[in-house]
Amino acid sequence: MIKKFCMSLFVLVVCIAALGFVFASDEQRGIQFAPEAASNIAEDFGNYYAIIIGINNYEKWPKLKTAVNDAETLAKTLKEHYGFKDVTLISDKTQLRPTSSNILKSIRSKAVSLTEKDNLLIYYAGHGQVDEFGEGYWIPIEGKIKDVSTWIPHSLIKILLKTQRVKIKNLIMIVDSCYSGTLLGSRDDADTLGSSKEYNEDYYNKLKEKATRKSREVIASGGVELVVDAMPGGNHSLFAGYLISALQDNDRRYVDMATLFSTEVQQKIKDTGKQVSERQRIRTPADAGGLFVLTKLTAPDIPRAKRLDVKDELEKEKKKMLAQLADKKTKFEEERGKFQASQHQLTEDKNRLAMLAEQNKAEGERLRGLLKDKDSTVKSEVLVKAEPERIRIEEERKKIEAEVKKLKERELAQTELAARLQKEEEARKIREEAETQKLALIRKEIEQAEQKKKMVENEKKQLEAPLAKAKDAVDTYTDFEAIKDRFIMRNDGTIIDKVTKRMWLKDANYPMRGMNWENAMKYCESMNYVGHNDWRLPSREEWKALVGQSGLSKTFPMGHPFSNLVLHGNYWTSSVNHMGHTYNIYSVNVGNGSAESFNKMRTGYIWPVRYATEAEMVENK
């Protein structure tokens, strides 16, 4: 028993020492401990419902590639991450087909049945169109190409947003289709509460207040323009890809859709130069200035402002656990001392009883020898003399039995104590293992977040550095001979700018004709030249990096390698002029290096460009 207890105590001391070593070795790791949450109960912002519509396989219109996958992924994200109570999915894969009748019935049913405690999100991904009067439409699966009566007009959808008869608290409509911008009116203010990446108490308090007021909002994937259905190699549209990533990667417990869209979706889509997404609050008596607030159930219920500095929190938690372990160690040492003292006393008592037993045995043998004497007189005398001794021996026997009983009770108590100490040791090990796993998970999350941050920063630097370098270098030469090393003249009819890592067509007017901006975008996206299908219109920044501010006299001097340059015409860019009307696009005059606003319905020239790979930088075909 003593050996078993000592072995358990030895294991405890080894575990305490090992735990101290773990803390000492992790000190420089920067592990972030999560302090106690302010509350374990999520804010009650009401019930959440969604109607998600996605159409790929149209009966009359061209088939789409990603709309159904966009809808299914968004529906799954809202259910699993944000706890939506009811998500109605309508697509060409569901039993409820996306006909005009089914779509309108589903929306009308929710609008009539939901109350002032409910929130509704409506998402549409499919074809969109405008008529000759500027009215926008959703195209249901059975919609005919030239029959406007088979389409769903935006004006009908706006009634749902504006009428006060719909009692829903927060209603937001997200539309990923061509010409979705016709749902919007004049440009509204940003109406966000702050960055979705940095927590502050003021933002949190405003968020709770805004969530109690009614709101009517629209998010459109583009303006009065065509939008991208599928990115090269992707399974989502340009807009849906960024929206779903923002919802899944969000690590805030509470966030409003306006802030999430403006900080995580809008600017990223704008940077691609392919379309311009917008959000607007619908001005109507049904809107009371509220916001559509989401609660991410899979995010930690700990505001970032409540988290302490990583190193300080590590030291605090480490000291706390070491103090607890030291206290436990002291208690175990006290218990061990008591146990050892009891064991020592028990051993002494056993030895004393054994000695008394031997003495009694010897005395009994002596008396039995005397009783064997046949002389009755002697025997009587012996018995008389032996009576007091017999009484003394009997009393000693009773004392010995009482002592043995006490020793057995003490042994039982010591056994129970050892068993209790062993159970406490096992429970402590389980708690330590759980705490170690918790710390490992926190460390892993921090490392993943840091890696993701570094990857994003590196990608941004890789994209921006070549353009900045090209802007600095573009005005430093006077003739092509001085800068010819900047370009790689390939045998396949392309030229690579080594500074910006962009591949240009040698033929600066490959189609040999001008066209409006939308046709130019489609032309580049469908273009397959020298085995590449990722050609596109250059952005305004890419033009500046090539042309600079001095134009013909610098970038295209005598002897330059390009052909069919339209020196005094306007070349299209992919960049929208946000200061003007959404129909205005930036165009570049290569003759004088100027970039000006140009109506997208006018005729401009095309000079496609694409990113060059590292292999193409050294390879010459």
C-alpha positions, 0 to 999 in steps of 0.5 A: 500500500505504501509503495503504491501511494509513493508511486502515485505521489512520484507521478504527481511530482513529475507531472508538475515539473513537466507542466512547469517545463511546458510553460517555460518552453512556450514563453517565446511563442506568443500564445494568446489565451482567451479570457473569460467571456463577458457573456455566454448568451448571444444577443437576441436579435430575433428570428432569421429567415432566408429565401435563396434563389439560384438558376443555371439551366434556363429553358430559353436563356443561355445556361449559367455555370455558378448560380446554383452553387452560389445559392447552395453554398450561401444557404449552407453558410447561413444555416451552419454559421449564423443559425438561420431558423428557416432557409428556403432554397429555390433552384433548378435542383430543388423540388420547388422550381424557380418559376415566376409563380413559385418565386413570387409566392414564396416571397409573398408568403414570408412577407405576409407571415413574418412579424416585427421580431423577424429578419428576412434575407432574399438572395437572387442569382441568375439572369437579369435584363433591362427593357427600353424604358430602363426597367430592370428584371429578374429572369425566371427559369421559364422566361422567354428572351423577348417576352417581357411579360414572362419576367419579374420586374424590379418595380414589383420587388421594390413594393416589398421593400417600401410598403409599411404593410410588411411588418418584418423588422430587418429586410435585406435583398442581395442580387447577383445578376446583370443590371441589378443596379436598377434596384438602387436609386441615387447613391446613398451614404456608406451607413456603416458603423466601423471596420469589421476587423477591429472591435471597439465598445462604441461599435458594439453598443451602436450595433445593438441599438441599430438591430432594434430598429427597422431597416430596408437595404439592397446590395447589388453585385453591379450597376447598370451593366453585365456582371461576371458569372464565373471566374477562371478556374472558380466555382462561384461568381465574382460577387458571390465568391467574395460575399461567401468568403467574407461570411465564412472568414468573419471571426466577429460574434456580431457584425452588420451586413453593411459593414461586412459588405463595405470592408470585405466585399465592395473594395475587392470587387472594385479592384478587379476592374470587372464590375462595381457592386453597391449597397443602398438603404431604401428611403421609405417610412418602413425604414427606421435607420436600422441595420441587418445584424448577424450573429456568428454562432461559430465565432468566439463570444469574446469581444476583441477589446476584452482580449489582453495582450498576448504576452501579458495574458500568457504570463497571467495565465501561467502564474495562475496555473503555477500558483494552483499547482503549487497549492496542490503540491503543498496539500499533497505534501501535507497529506503524505507527511500525515500518511507516513507518520501514521504508517510509522506509528502503525509499524511501532504498534505492530512490533509492540503487540508482537513482543507482548504476544511472545511474552504471553506465549512464554508465560503460558508455556511456563504455567502449562509446565507447572500444571503437569506436576502430579502433586496436587498440593503443588498444583493447587499452590501453583494454580493459586499463585497463577490466578493473578497472572492468568487474570493479567494475561486475559486483560493483556489479551483483550487489550491486544484484540482492541489494539488489533481492531484499532490497527485494522480501522486505521489501515482501512482509513489509510487505504481510503485516503490513498484511493481518494488521493489517486482519484484526485491525481487522475482528475487533475491529469484529465483537467491538465490534458484538457487545458493543454489541448485548449492552449494548443487550439488557441496557438494553432488559430493564432498561427493560422491567422498570422499565416493568412495575414502574411499571405494576403500582404505578400500577394498585395506586395507582389501585385503592387510592387511591379506597377509602382516600379514601372511608374518610377521608371517610365519617364527615365529613358529617351529612346527605345534602344535605352529601354529595350532590355525592359521588354521580352520580344517573344516569337509567338506575337506577344511582348512581356514587360519584365518590370510589371510582369504583364504580357501584351499583344505585339499587335496593338489593335488585334481585332482591327476594329473598335467597339463599345466597352461591354463588347470589348470586355466580352471579346477579351474574355472569350479570346484564346490566343497562343494557348491562353484564355485569360486575356482581359482589358488592362486597368488604368494603373496598368496603362499608366505603368506602360504609357506614363504621363509623357506618352508617345515620346517616351514609351513608343519612340522610333523603333518600338516593337509594337505594331498597329498602334492607334496613336490618337484614338482612345483605348479601353481600360477596365476601370470605372470612373466612380466620380461620374455616371456609371456609364463612364469608363476610363480610356487612355490616349497612347499618343499623349499618355492621358487618361480620361472619362469615356462613355461606355457606349462609344467606340474605343480600341482594344489592346488585351493584356494578361499576367505573365508567369515566371516560366514565360519570363525566361521562355521564348516561343 
